[in-house]
Structures are given as C-alpha cells and as structure tokens.
Amino acid sequence: MHHEKFPKIPKPATDKEEAALRLVIPANEEAVREGLSTIKSGLSDLEFSQDEWSTLELVVAEVLNNIVVHAYQERNDGMIETYMDHSNGSLLCKIIDTGNPMPGGELPNKPQSDLTCATEDLPEGGFGWFLIRQLTKDLNYGRMEDQNVLTFRLKFGEAS
C-alpha cells in the first residue's frame, strides 16, 4: 500500500516573537480585502508598530492586487496562497499563484517616474513595484512549473 508523504506541520509558536500564517484566497478584489483583514488578525499577537502594520498592508495589498489584475487578468477562477513566518524581528512572506508569468520571467524594474512636474501631469500608476522594492528586503521572483513564487522580507523592530 502506497502512503503519500505529507509535509511536517510546524508546531504553534509559543513566543510572541514567532508566528506563522498560511492563507489561501480566491484571486478577486473582495477576497484580497478580506485576506488582508485575516492576515492582520492572524498576526495580531505580534507587537508591530502602526507604521509596520501599514507597511505590511501596503506591500501585501499591492502584490495581491497585481496578481488579480495581471497574473489572472481579473479572471475569478484563480487562487492565491500566502505564507508569512515571523521570527527574529523579520517577517518572511511567500506568495504563490498559478496565473500568467511575469513578462520576461522577472520582476518589473522600470525606473521611478519623474515626480517634479505639475500635479495634473503626475502619472496615474507605476508606483507599485517601486514601493515594493523600497519597502522590502530580499525580494525574489521565480516561476516553478506552473506557479509564480514571490518572496520578500519585511524587517520590523530594527533599522533597515
């Protein structure tokens, strides 16, 4: 008789400095909003500052919304898996989807728009990946089989 090997389930964190959260949501705007709320409540025992919560929410919202709009092209049949692991003042985030790969197989890397212009001439978009790059550490993207895998780290409680 063949038995499948299942991954080892991590023990629940016993220290307020450590926590792990896995969340799978449908790839649509409403689920993203609910998912962000679930992430915040799932990690609520962690003593993040208001600025750290804002950074986490901004980065994760931007990534998830990019997946909905670009990877799945607003189709409602996709799923997004998020995994967050907090330890030693750092939150490791891994986000997986089965949508379209990044163009060229890598993260967008266009330079930041020139913002020294009249307000009416400011670009409407293009800030997402710039912000993500500025607010994260160890940002990495890869395509594994039919999955997009994005990982990054947020440093909390210490100078970045």
C-alpha positions, 0 to 999 in steps of 0.5 A, a space after each residue: 500500500 502506497 502512503 503519500 508523504 505529507 509535509 511536517 506541520 510546524 508546531 504553534 509558536 509559543 513566543 510572541 516573537 514567532 508566528 506563522 500564517 498560511 492563507 489561501 484566497 480566491 484571486 478577486 478584489 473582495 477576497 484580497 480585502 478580506 485576506 488582508 483583514 485575516 492576515 492582520 488578525 492572524 498576526 495580531 499577537 505580534 507587537 508591530 508598530 502602526 507604521 509596520 502594520 501599514 507597511 505590511 498592508 501596503 506591500 501585501 495589498 499591492 502584490 495581491 492586487 497585481 496578481 488579480 489584475 495581471 497574473 489572472 487578468 481579473 479572471 475569478 477562477 484563480 487562487 492565491 496562497 500566502 505564507 508569512 513566518 515571523 521570527 527574529 524581528 523579520 517577517 518572511 512572506 511567500 506568495 504563490 499563484 498559478 496565473 500568467 508569468 511575469 513578462 520576461 520571467 522577472 520582476 518589473 524594474 522600470 525606473 521611478 517616474 519623474 515626480 517634479 512636474 505639475 500635479 495634473 501631469 503626475 502619472 496615474 500608476 507605476 508606483 507599485 513595484 517601486 514601493 515594493 522594492 523600497 519597502 522590502 528586503 530580499 525580494 525574489 521572483 521565480 516561476 516553478 512549473 506552473 506557479 509564480 513564487 514571490 518572496 520578500 522580507 519585511 524587517 520590523 523592530 530594527 533599522 533597515 
